[in-house]
Amino acid sequence: MQFALLNGNRVEALKGKSAVCLGCGQKVIAKCGSIKIHHWAHVSLSHCDSWWESETLWHRQWKEVFAPEFREVSFYDESLKEFHRADIHTASGLTIELQNSPITTEELQSRERFYPKLIWVVNGLKFKGLKILKSIPNPLSPLLDPFEFCASEHLSVIRKIDALAKNPQPEVLNFYHKELKSIPVSSDFYSFSWRNAHKAWLNASCPIFIDFGGHFLYRLRKRHQISTDYNYLQLINKTAFIAKYSELGKDVK
């Protein structure tokens, strides 16, 4: 944790000090070594946040984008009789959860039920086997309404009438086909492959923004289809994302 209660004040870790967790009220001690970031650590986690994960430099850098009063905001879960600590919770009621480690589908769904307005920022550098392939047309373009994307590394579609008819051998079309070649490719949308995909993220209900480092995030999107849903990525400027949510905390559109 970045903050704890010491002498009535919400403070960052101070070498040699002990304090009280702002959520569960249990004792925490300062960890101020030369390798890991300075933080407060529980003597025992048995009465605090079961969704806890070790804080990394990646977490801290994201938290410090937001004002201190919006970081590490605690809530009590009546059903589980325990505290949960939102990484970021803005004045508008928006929660941003920063996830660096793997998560189970059960925990992901529990968090999405617990926080009424939630978005995820996920460390994509931990995703093994995820490869961004190529730019694609906007999957939600009305020009693509008569078609459904194929779940393939090769950019291709089938006609929706074949999906409706459950045709076992539909004609597969690429974007050089005469029916498709006039549809523009967009630099905002990308196909991807994900070997050994983290199923929890593909089944999430709340918006997910993947951080691979650098100046952009990739929002994980889904096009609902008759045949099979099509997952794709939308490029998001990180500076614009930070400006929007650090100041306004509005819902993701």
C-alpha positions as CSV (number, residue, x, y, z in Angstrom):
1,M,0.0,0.0,0.0
2,Q,1.1,3.5,-0.6
3,F,-0.8,5.1,2.3
4,A,-1.6,4.3,5.9
5,L,-2.8,6.1,9.0
6,L,0.0,7.5,11.2
7,N,-0.7,9.9,14.1
8,G,-4.1,10.7,12.5
9,N,-2.6,11.5,9.1
10,R,-2.8,9.6,5.8
11,V,0.9,9.3,4.9
12,E,3.3,7.3,2.7
13,A,5.7,4.8,4.1
14,L,8.4,6.2,6.5
15,K,11.4,4.1,7.3
16,G,11.2,2.5,10.7
17,K,7.6,3.4,11.3
18,S,4.5,1.4,11.9
19,A,0.9,2.6,11.2
20,V,-2.7,1.5,10.8
21,C,-4.3,0.2,7.6
22,L,-7.0,2.7,6.4
23,G,-9.2,-0.2,5.4
24,C,-9.1,-2.9,8.0
25,G,-7.5,-1.0,10.9
26,Q,-4.8,-3.6,11.4
27,K,-1.1,-2.8,12.0
28,V,1.2,-2.2,9.0
29,I,4.9,-1.6,8.9
30,A,7.0,0.5,6.5
31,K,9.0,-1.3,3.9
32,C,11.6,1.2,2.7
33,G,14.4,-0.9,1.1
34,S,16.6,-0.1,-1.9
35,I,15.1,-2.6,-4.3
36,K,11.3,-2.5,-4.1
37,I,9.2,0.7,-4.0
38,H,8.6,2.1,-0.5
39,H,5.3,0.8,0.8
40,W,3.3,-0.2,3.9
41,A,2.9,-4.0,4.5
42,H,0.4,-5.7,6.7
43,V,1.7,-7.8,9.6
44,S,-1.3,-10.1,8.8
45,L,-3.6,-9.9,5.8
46,S,-6.2,-12.2,7.2
47,H,-8.7,-9.3,7.9
48,C,-8.0,-7.1,4.9
49,D,-8.5,-7.2,1.1
50,S,-8.6,-10.7,-0.3
51,W,-8.1,-9.1,-3.8
52,W,-4.7,-7.7,-2.7
53,E,-1.7,-8.1,-5.0
54,S,1.9,-7.0,-4.5
55,E,2.4,-3.4,-5.6
56,T,4.9,-2.8,-8.3
57,L,6.5,0.3,-9.9
58,W,4.0,-0.1,-12.6
59,H,1.1,0.2,-10.1
60,R,2.7,3.2,-8.4
61,Q,3.4,5.1,-11.7
62,W,-0.3,4.7,-12.6
63,K,-1.5,5.7,-9.2
64,E,0.5,8.9,-9.1
65,V,-1.3,10.1,-12.2
66,F,-4.2,10.7,-9.9
67,A,-4.6,13.0,-7.0
68,P,-3.8,11.4,-3.6
69,E,-7.3,11.5,-2.3
70,F,-8.4,9.3,-5.2
71,R,-5.8,6.6,-4.6
72,E,-6.4,3.5,-2.4
73,V,-10.0,4.2,-1.4
74,S,-11.4,1.5,0.9
75,F,-14.9,0.0,0.9
76,Y,-16.6,-2.6,3.1
77,D,-18.1,-5.7,1.5
78,E,-21.1,-6.7,3.6
79,S,-21.5,-10.1,1.9
80,L,-17.9,-11.1,2.5
81,K,-17.4,-9.1,5.7
82,E,-14.1,-7.7,4.5
83,F,-12.6,-4.6,3.1
84,H,-11.7,-4.0,-0.5
85,R,-9.3,-1.2,-1.6
86,A,-9.9,0.4,-5.0
87,D,-6.6,1.4,-6.7
88,I,-8.3,4.5,-7.9
89,H,-11.7,5.8,-7.1
90,T,-12.6,9.3,-8.4
91,A,-15.1,11.9,-7.1
92,S,-17.6,10.8,-9.8
93,G,-17.7,7.2,-8.5
94,L,-15.5,5.7,-11.2
95,T,-13.2,2.9,-10.0
96,I,-10.0,2.0,-11.9
97,E,-8.4,-1.3,-11.0
98,L,-4.8,-1.8,-11.9
99,Q,-4.0,-5.4,-12.6
100,N,-0.5,-6.7,-12.9
101,S,-0.9,-10.4,-12.0
102,P,-3.2,-13.2,-13.4
103,I,-6.8,-13.1,-12.2
104,T,-9.4,-15.8,-12.0
105,T,-12.7,-15.4,-13.7
106,E,-14.4,-15.7,-10.3
107,E,-12.4,-12.9,-8.8
108,L,-12.9,-10.7,-11.9
109,Q,-16.6,-11.1,-11.8
110,S,-16.7,-10.5,-8.1
111,R,-14.9,-7.2,-8.5
112,E,-17.1,-6.2,-11.4
113,R,-20.2,-6.8,-9.3
114,F,-18.7,-4.9,-6.3
115,Y,-17.8,-1.7,-8.1
116,P,-20.8,-0.1,-9.9
117,K,-18.6,1.9,-12.4
118,L,-15.4,0.0,-13.1
119,I,-12.6,0.0,-15.7
120,W,-9.5,-2.1,-15.8
121,V,-6.0,-1.1,-16.7
122,V,-3.9,-4.2,-17.2
123,N,-0.2,-4.7,-17.6
124,G,0.1,-6.2,-21.0
125,L,3.8,-6.9,-20.7
126,K,2.8,-9.9,-18.6
127,F,0.7,-11.4,-21.4
128,K,2.6,-14.2,-23.0
129,G,1.6,-15.1,-26.5
130,L,-0.4,-12.0,-27.3
131,K,0.5,-10.6,-30.7
132,I,-0.9,-7.5,-32.4
133,L,-1.4,-8.4,-36.0
134,K,-2.6,-5.7,-38.4
135,S,-4.8,-2.7,-38.7
136,I,-8.4,-3.5,-39.7
137,P,-11.6,-1.6,-40.7
138,N,-13.7,-0.4,-37.9
139,P,-15.6,-3.6,-37.0
140,L,-18.7,-1.5,-36.1
141,S,-18.8,0.3,-39.4
142,P,-22.3,0.0,-41.0
143,L,-20.5,-1.0,-44.2
144,L,-19.7,-4.3,-42.4
145,D,-23.2,-5.0,-41.2
146,P,-23.8,-7.7,-43.9
147,F,-20.7,-9.6,-42.8
148,E,-19.2,-11.4,-39.8
149,F,-15.5,-11.5,-39.0
150,C,-13.8,-14.9,-38.9
151,A,-11.9,-16.0,-35.8
152,S,-8.6,-16.3,-37.7
153,E,-5.2,-14.6,-37.8
154,H,-6.0,-13.8,-41.4
155,L,-8.3,-10.9,-41.9
156,S,-11.4,-12.4,-43.4
157,V,-15.2,-12.5,-43.2
158,I,-18.3,-14.5,-44.1
159,R,-21.6,-13.2,-45.2
160,K,-24.2,-12.8,-42.4
161,I,-26.8,-14.6,-44.4
162,D,-24.5,-17.7,-44.2
163,A,-24.3,-17.3,-40.4
164,L,-28.0,-17.0,-40.1
165,A,-28.5,-20.1,-42.3
166,K,-25.8,-22.0,-40.3
167,N,-24.1,-22.8,-43.6
168,P,-21.4,-25.4,-42.7
169,Q,-19.2,-24.2,-45.6
170,P,-19.7,-20.5,-46.0
171,E,-17.6,-18.6,-48.6
172,V,-14.7,-16.9,-46.8
173,L,-13.9,-13.4,-48.2
174,N,-10.8,-11.3,-47.7
175,F,-10.7,-7.5,-48.1
176,Y,-9.5,-7.7,-51.7
177,H,-12.9,-9.1,-52.6
178,K,-15.1,-6.8,-54.7
179,E,-17.7,-6.5,-52.0
180,L,-15.1,-5.4,-49.4
181,K,-12.2,-3.6,-51.1
182,S,-13.8,-0.2,-50.9
183,I,-14.1,-0.4,-47.0
184,P,-11.2,1.6,-45.5
185,V,-8.8,0.2,-43.1
186,S,-8.4,2.2,-39.9
187,S,-5.3,2.9,-37.9
188,D,-7.4,2.9,-34.7
189,F,-8.4,-0.8,-34.8
190,Y,-6.2,-4.0,-34.8
191,S,-6.6,-7.7,-35.0
192,F,-4.6,-9.9,-32.6
193,S,-3.8,-13.4,-31.8
194,W,-3.4,-14.7,-28.2
195,R,-1.9,-18.1,-27.6
196,N,-3.0,-19.5,-24.2
197,A,-5.3,-16.5,-23.8
198,H,-6.4,-15.3,-20.3
199,K,-10.0,-16.3,-20.5
200,A,-11.0,-14.1,-17.7
201,W,-10.2,-11.0,-19.7
202,L,-12.0,-12.2,-22.8
203,N,-15.2,-12.7,-20.7
204,A,-15.0,-9.4,-18.7
205,S,-18.1,-7.1,-18.7
206,C,-16.3,-3.9,-17.9
207,P,-13.9,-1.9,-20.2
208,I,-10.3,-3.2,-20.3
209,F,-7.3,-1.1,-21.4
210,I,-4.1,-3.0,-21.9
211,D,-0.8,-1.2,-21.2
212,F,2.2,-2.4,-23.2
213,G,4.3,0.6,-22.2
214,G,4.8,3.6,-24.5
215,H,2.4,6.3,-25.6
216,F,-0.7,4.1,-26.3
217,L,-3.1,1.8,-24.6
218,Y,-5.2,-0.9,-26.4
219,R,-8.8,-1.3,-25.4
220,L,-10.0,-4.9,-25.7
221,R,-13.2,-4.8,-27.7
222,K,-15.8,-7.4,-28.8
223,R,-18.0,-7.4,-31.8
224,H,-21.1,-9.6,-31.1
225,Q,-21.9,-11.9,-34.0
226,I,-24.2,-14.8,-34.8
227,S,-21.4,-17.2,-35.6
228,T,-18.9,-16.4,-32.9
229,D,-18.0,-13.1,-31.2
230,Y,-14.9,-11.3,-32.6
231,N,-12.3,-9.8,-30.3
232,Y,-10.2,-6.9,-31.5
233,L,-8.2,-4.0,-30.1
234,Q,-8.8,-0.3,-30.3
235,L,-5.8,2.1,-30.1
236,I,-6.1,4.7,-27.3
237,N,-3.8,7.7,-26.8
238,K,-2.5,7.3,-23.2
239,T,-2.1,11.0,-22.6
240,A,-5.7,11.6,-23.6
241,F,-6.9,8.7,-21.4
242,I,-5.0,10.1,-18.4
243,A,-6.3,13.6,-19.0
244,K,-9.9,12.4,-19.3
245,Y,-10.0,10.1,-16.3
246,S,-7.7,11.9,-13.9
247,E,-9.7,15.1,-14.2
248,L,-13.3,13.9,-15.1
249,G,-13.7,10.3,-14.2
250,K,-16.4,9.9,-16.8
251,D,-17.7,6.6,-18.1
252,V,-15.8,5.0,-21.0
253,K,-17.8,5.4,-24.3
